[in-house]
Amino acid sequence: MFDLSDVRYVKRIVVGTDDPSHVKTPEEIREAQDLLNRCLSESPKGTIIGIEKSFVVLNIGEHQVVLQWLCYHIGFARKPMWLQDP
């Protein structure tokens, strides 16, 4: 049983492009997915405590482009030693 009062550290991981001026490459998205999987599988295991689903519609000339992304909030009882913040 997971209790939110045990959460002492929260890592925010964005999967997808959240900034229209900097479109992420497939490699950057894959790195974010790998980090998310590592947070959920390695010790100390994190738990998803929230998910933000967002999008933005851009008009480029006559075309409309939709950018979508998910932001995962992963809660840990303590900060993992292997997790480095930029």
DRENDO-1510 file (C-alpha; in Angstrom, 1 decimal, always signed):
<recs>
REC; n; res; u; v; w
REC; 1; MET; +0.0; +0.0; +0.0 .
REC; 2; PHE; +1.4; +3.4; -1.1 .
REC; 3; ASP; +0.9; +6.4; +1.2 .
REC; 4; LEU; +1.5; +9.9; -0.1 .
REC; 5; SER; +2.8; +11.0; +3.3 .
REC; 6; ASP; +5.9; +8.7; +2.6 .
REC; 7; VAL; +6.8; +10.8; -0.5 .
REC; 8; ARG; +9.9; +12.9; +0.2 .
REC; 9; TYR; +11.1; +13.5; -3.4 .
REC; 10; VAL; +9.2; +14.1; -6.6 .
REC; 11; LYS; +10.7; +13.8; -10.1 .
REC; 12; ARG; +8.9; +15.5; -13.0 .
REC; 13; ILE; +9.5; +13.7; -16.4 .
REC; 14; VAL; +8.1; +15.2; -19.6 .
REC; 15; VAL; +7.6; +12.8; -22.5 .
REC; 16; GLY; +6.9; +14.6; -25.7 .
REC; 17; THR; +7.5; +18.2; -26.9 .
REC; 18; ASP; +6.3; +20.8; -24.4 .
REC; 19; ASP; +8.1; +23.8; -26.0 .
REC; 20; PRO; +7.0; +24.7; -29.6 .
REC; 21; SER; +10.3; +26.6; -30.1 .
REC; 22; HIS; +12.3; +23.4; -29.4 .
REC; 23; VAL; +10.8; +20.3; -30.9 .
REC; 24; LYS; +12.3; +17.2; -29.3 .
REC; 25; THR; +13.9; +14.6; -31.4 .
REC; 26; PRO; +12.8; +10.9; -31.2 .
REC; 27; GLU; +16.1; +10.2; -29.3 .
REC; 28; GLU; +15.2; +12.8; -26.6 .
REC; 29; ILE; +11.7; +11.3; -26.2 .
REC; 30; ARG; +13.2; +7.8; -26.0 .
REC; 31; GLU; +15.6; +9.0; -23.2 .
REC; 32; ALA; +12.7; +10.5; -21.2 .
REC; 33; GLN; +10.8; +7.1; -21.6 .
REC; 34; ASP; +13.9; +5.2; -20.5 .
REC; 35; LEU; +14.3; +7.5; -17.4 .
REC; 36; LEU; +10.6; +7.0; -16.6 .
REC; 37; ASN; +11.0; +3.2; -16.8 .
REC; 38; ARG; +14.1; +3.3; -14.7 .
REC; 39; CYS; +12.3; +5.4; -12.0 .
REC; 40; LEU; +9.5; +2.8; -11.9 .
REC; 41; SER; +11.6; -0.3; -11.9 .
REC; 42; GLU; +15.0; +0.3; -10.1 .
REC; 43; SER; +15.5; +0.6; -6.4 .
REC; 44; PRO; +14.2; +2.7; -4.7 .
REC; 45; LYS; +11.1; +2.2; -6.8 .
REC; 46; GLY; +9.0; +5.3; -7.5 .
REC; 47; THR; +5.3; +5.6; -7.9 .
REC; 48; ILE; +3.3; +7.7; -10.3 .
REC; 49; ILE; +1.5; +10.2; -8.2 .
REC; 50; GLY; +0.2; +12.4; -11.0 .
REC; 51; ILE; +0.0; +12.8; -14.8 .
REC; 52; GLU; -0.5; +16.0; -16.7 .
REC; 53; LYS; -1.8; +15.6; -20.3 .
REC; 54; SER; -1.3; +18.7; -22.4 .
REC; 55; PHE; -1.3; +19.9; -26.0 .
REC; 56; VAL; -0.9; +23.0; -28.1 .
REC; 57; VAL; -2.2; +23.8; -31.6 .
REC; 58; LEU; +0.1; +25.7; -33.8 .
REC; 59; ASN; -0.7; +27.4; -37.1 .
REC; 60; ILE; +2.3; +27.1; -39.5 .
REC; 61; GLY; +1.3; +28.8; -42.7 .
REC; 62; GLU; -1.9; +27.1; -43.8 .
REC; 63; HIS; -1.3; +24.0; -41.7 .
REC; 64; GLN; -2.2; +23.2; -38.2 .
REC; 65; VAL; +0.2; +21.2; -36.1 .
REC; 66; VAL; -0.7; +19.6; -32.7 .
REC; 67; LEU; +2.1; +19.1; -30.2 .
REC; 68; GLN; +1.2; +16.7; -27.4 .
REC; 69; TRP; +3.1; +15.7; -24.2 .
REC; 70; LEU; +2.6; +13.9; -20.9 .
REC; 71; CYS; +4.2; +15.0; -17.7 .
REC; 72; TYR; +4.7; +12.3; -15.1 .
REC; 73; HIS; +5.2; +13.1; -11.4 .
REC; 74; ILE; +7.1; +10.2; -9.8 .
REC; 75; GLY; +7.1; +10.1; -6.0 .
REC; 76; PHE; +10.0; +8.5; -4.0 .
REC; 77; ALA; +10.4; +7.9; -0.3 .
REC; 78; ARG; +14.0; +9.2; -0.8 .
REC; 79; LYS; +15.9; +10.6; -3.7 .
REC; 80; PRO; +17.6; +7.8; -5.7 .
REC; 81; MET; +21.4; +8.1; -5.7 .
REC; 82; TRP; +21.5; +7.3; -9.5 .
REC; 83; LEU; +19.1; +10.2; -10.3 .
REC; 84; GLN; +20.9; +13.4; -11.3 .
REC; 85; ASP; +19.0; +16.6; -11.8 .
REC; 86; PRO; +20.4; +18.9; -14.5 .
</recs>
